[in-house]
Amino acid sequence: MKKILMTLAAVLCCWVTTTVFTACSSEEEHPVTYKYEVKLVDYARYFTDEASQLQAAFNSAVGTNGTVYPYYQENQDSKMKSACDAVKKKYTDIQSVYFKFDLIRIASAVGSQDVSTVIASYEFGQALIKPYVYYAFATNRDEAYAALEAKKATLDEETYEASLKTLMALVGKHTVTTLPSGETKISNVYSVFETKYKDEFVKPWQDNETSTQNLITSCNQIADEHANDVLAVDVIVTATKTGFFDKKVTEIWRRTFPTNQ
């Protein structure tokens, strides 16, 4: 009986030893490794040479050529942040409006999905030291078209057609159609205001009195050209500016085109 018990104990001991060894071996076979990259994640009105220069500097800081990345057995957050902080301190004269780069740690292990974590962000550009805004137009487009259709039965054809033409000129016509395939088709007829500024309003502008007054003067000129157009409903057109960072919307110009039949 004693011999049987000793044999059983030996078997159990062997099993426990084997289990522990297997578990440790499993962990060692699939260690977590780390790599680091810096990505340009946001930008506005920039110079391509500055974007390339900054990306190259960040790549050098984290030890990559942009294609091949070194892997580390231990977390290198502190080291990578220090290297990227040095890039931030070096490039203080960026003339582009805005860049934002993220320093990303990517943890990898066999059999598991990579885990990406943003551990620091770096911003550059004139928007950090001067106020910038986006300009935009707003109108009562939907209400005006609905009002014209509601009055259509009471208008002669010539007045209706002339009013529709004026509406097109003042507020444009933007329709979104869902095709049978499920795809979305957007049809745009730009207003006279949008036509002049649609390529410029996608860019941020420095917020100063000169920019504001130039826009107001131009809007007044365009509006005056259509002040006497036939119009069966009231139309409102405004120009606004939105803060680059705070997103505060401020109306800077408004014109109401009253009914003129």
N, C-alpha and C positions, 0 to 999 in steps of 0.2 A: 504494500500500500504506500509506504514511504517512498519507494522508488518511482511509483506512478506519479505521486504528487510533485516530486522533484522534476520529473520529465515535463509535466504540465507547466510548471513554473518556468522552466527553460524555454518552452515553446512560447509562452506569453511574453517573456522578456524579449525574445527574438522578434516577435510580432510588433511589440511596442517600438523597439529599436528601428525596425524596418520602416514602420509608419512614420516616425519622426524624421528619419533620413530621407524618405520619399517626399515628405512635405517640404523639407528644406530644399531638396534638390529641385522640386517643382518651382519654388519661388526664385531660385537662382537661375533656372533655365529661362525665366520670363521676367527679367528685371525691367523697371521703368527707366527709360532714357528720355533726355530732354534736348530739344533744339529750340533756337530762337530766330525770329524773323521780324522785320519791321515793314509794315505796309502803309502806303498812302491810302487813307480811308475817306478823306474829304478835301475838297479844294475849291477855289473860286478865282477866276480871272488871274491866271498864273502864267509865268514864263516857263516854257518847257526846259530850258537849260537849268533853271533853279530847281525844278522838280527832279531832274536827273542828278544834279549835284548833291542834293539832300539825300536822295535814295542811295547813292553811292557811298556817302559818308556813313549812313546808318548801316548799310551792308557791311562795310569795313568794321564798324563798331561791334557787330555781333559775329564777325568772322565768316562771312559768306560772300560768294561772288554773285549771289542772286539765283544760283542754280544748285550748287553743292553746299550743304549745311553740315556743320560739325555736330555730332551727338555727344551728350555728356551723361555720365552715370549719376551725377548729383545735380541738384537744383543750382542754377547759376544766376538767379534773379538779381541779387545785389551787384554782381559784376557787370551784368548786361545793362542794368539801369545806370550805373556809373558811367559806362562807356557812351550810352545814348545821351545822358545829361551833358557830357562834354560836347557832343555835336550841337545840342541846343544852345549852349553857351557860345559856341564858336560862330554860328550863323545868326548874327543879330541884325544884318543889313538886307534881309530879304525884301525885294520890291514887289513881289506878287502880292495879291490881296490876301490870300489865305491858303495855308496847308495844314492838314492834321495827319500825323503819323501815329500808328499804334505799335507798341512793342509787345509782341505776342510770344508766350511760352507754349510750346507744343509738347505734351507728355505722351509717350508712346510705349506700348507693351504688346508683345505677341498675343494674339487672340482677343485683343480689346481695341475699341475705337480710339483714335487719337483724341486727346482733350486739349482744346485751345483756350488759353486764358489771356486776356489783355492785362498786362501788369503795369503799363505806363502809357501815357499819351503825350505827344509833343506837337505844339502849335507854333506856326510861324506866319509872318506877313503883316502887311500894313493895317489890316482890320483889327489887329491887337493894339494898335496905338492911335488909330484914327477912326471916327465913326463912319460906317458904311451902311447903305440901305439898298433895298430892291424897290424899284418903282413898278406900279401896276395900274391898270384901269379897271374900274368897276362900273356897271350900268344896271339899269332896271330892264334889261333885255327881255327876259321871259314875260314880265308883266306888260311891257309895251306891245309885244307881239300878240299876247292874249287879248289885250284891250282893242287892238286893231281888228282882230278877227271878230270880236264881239260887236264891233261897230260896222262890219263889212256890209251888212244888209241895208244900212241906212246911208251908205256912201255911194256916189256914182262911181263907175268903174275907173274913170280917169283919176279921181281923187284917191281911191284905194290904191291903185298901182303906183301913183306918185308917192304916197305915204309909205308904201312898202319899200320903195327904192330908197327913200330917206332913212328909214329904219335900218336898212342894210348898211348904209353909209355911216350912220352914227354909232350903231352898236354891233354890227356884224351879224353873222348867222353861224352858229356852231351846233352841229347835230351829231349825235352818237347813235349809230345803227348797229344792231346785233344781227349778223348774217345767219342763215340757216346752219352754217357750219359751226356756229358758236363764236366765231371771230367778231371782233369789234371794229367797225369802220367809222372814222371820224371825218366829217366834211366841214371845212372851214371857209367861210367868207369873212375876211378881215375887215373891220371898220377902218375908217380913214385914220383914226388915232392909232389903232393897232398896226396898220400898215407902216406907219412912220417909225414906230418904236418897237415892234415885235422882236427884232434882232438885238435891241439894246436892253430891253427890260429883263432879259434872262441873265444879265450881268449885274454885279453889285457896283454901286457908284458911291463915291465919297459924299457924305452928307454935309453939304455946305450951302450957303446962300446962293452962290453962283449957279450950281446945278439945279436948285429948286426954282429959281427965277427963270432960268432958260426953259425949263419944262413948262412953267406957267405961261410964259410968253408964247411958246409954240402952240400949246393947247388953245389959247385964246384966238390965235390966228386961224387955226383949223376950224374952231367952232364958229367964228365970224363968217367963214366962207359958206357955212350951211345954215346961217341964222334965218334966212328967208325961204328955205326949202319947204315944200308942201308937207304938212304933217298933221294927221288926224288924231294923234294921241300925244301925251306928254312924254318926253324922253329925258332921262338924267344920265349924265356921264361924269364920273369923278376920277381924279388921279390920286393915288395914295403912295406912301412910302412905308416900307416895313424894315425895322431894325435888323441888321445882319445877325446879331447875337440874341437880343432880347425879344425879337419878333413883334415888337410893338408897332401897331398899324396907325398911321396918322394921315388924315385927309389933307391934301395940300391944294387941291383945285376942284371946283364943281361948276357945272353948267347945266341949267335946266332949259331944254328946248320946248317951249310951250306949243300947244295946238296952233297950227297955222294953215287954214284951209282957204 
